[in-house]
């Protein structure tokens, strides 16, 4: 099984975004699988949470990048939640890995 590449972009049900720079720390940041809604790794591949409470890990759903879905999630986050961001415009990198890294570096805690 291939581990998710960092950084991981996590989204809650409302569309808020959180950044996890080290997927190995999932159990420290996610208490139970029920808390996880949606996420994408550093190569825009969807991830899922697994494990018992206190021992949560992340695994790839597929090895295929889901660039359109990820970009749509990020667009929604910037439009709705990034109200303090100076431009409210997400990074514009065309290459997916560069896009994910730029989003992780540009993220502003709400």
C-alpha positions in Angstrom: 0.0 0.0 0.0 1.3 3.4 -0.9 1.2 6.1 1.8 -0.3 9.5 1.1 2.3 12.1 0.0 2.5 15.3 2.1 1.0 17.8 2.5 -2.5 16.5 2.9 -5.4 18.9 2.4 -8.4 18.0 4.6 -11.9 19.4 4.2 -14.8 19.2 6.7 -18.5 18.9 5.7 -18.9 22.6 5.5 -15.9 23.0 3.2 -13.3 24.4 5.7 -9.8 23.3 4.8 -7.0 22.1 7.1 -3.4 21.3 6.2 -1.6 18.2 7.5 2.1 18.4 6.7 2.9 14.9 7.9 0.3 12.2 7.2 2.0 10.0 9.8 0.6 12.3 12.4 -3.0 11.6 11.5 -3.8 10.0 14.8 -2.6 13.1 16.7 -4.9 15.4 14.7 -7.9 13.1 13.9 -9.4 11.4 17.0 -11.8 9.0 15.1 -12.7 8.1 11.6 -16.1 9.8 12.1 -14.3 13.1 12.3 -12.9 12.7 8.8 -14.9 14.0 5.8 -12.6 14.4 2.7 -8.9 14.7 2.0 -6.4 14.8 -0.8 -2.7 14.1 -0.6 0.2 16.1 -2.1 -0.4 14.5 -5.5 -4.1 15.3 -5.5 -5.1 11.7 -4.8 -8.1 11.2 -2.5 -7.4 9.7 1.0 -9.6 8.0 3.6 -9.3 7.6 7.3 -9.1 4.2 8.9 -8.4 2.7 12.3 -9.7 2.8 15.8 -10.2 6.0 17.9 -6.8 7.3 18.9 -5.1 5.2 16.2 -6.3 6.8 13.0 -4.3 6.6 9.8 -4.7 7.8 6.3 -4.7 5.7 3.2 -5.1 6.4 -0.5 -8.5 5.7 -2.0 -7.0 5.5 -5.5 -3.6 6.2 -7.1 -5.3 8.4 -9.7 -5.1 12.1 -9.1 -8.5 13.9 -8.7 -7.4 17.3 -9.8 -10.8 18.7 -10.8 -12.4 17.7 -7.6 -9.6 19.0 -5.5 -9.5 22.3 -7.4 -13.3 22.7 -6.9 -12.9 22.1 -3.1 -10.1 24.7 -2.9 -12.1 27.2 -5.0 -15.1 26.8 -2.6 -12.9 27.2 0.4 -11.4 30.5 -0.9 -14.8 31.8 -1.9 -16.5 31.0 1.3 -14.0 30.7 4.2 -10.9 32.6 3.2 -12.4 36.0 4.0 -9.2 37.3 5.6 -7.1 36.3 2.6 -6.0 39.4 0.7 -7.1 38.2 -2.7 -9.5 35.4 -1.9 -8.1 33.8 -5.0 -6.5 30.3 -4.7 -3.0 29.6 -6.2 -3.1 29.3 -9.9 -0.4 26.7 -10.6 -1.4 24.4 -13.4 0.6 21.4 -12.3 -1.2 19.5 -9.6 1.7 18.8 -7.2 2.8 22.5 -7.4 -0.9 23.5 -6.9 -1.2 21.4 -3.7 2.0 22.7 -2.3 1.1 26.3 -3.1 -2.3 25.9 -1.4 -0.6 24.4 1.7 1.8 27.3 1.9 -0.9 30.0 1.2 -3.4 28.6 3.8 -4.5 31.1 6.4 -5.9 29.8 9.7 -9.4 31.2 10.1 
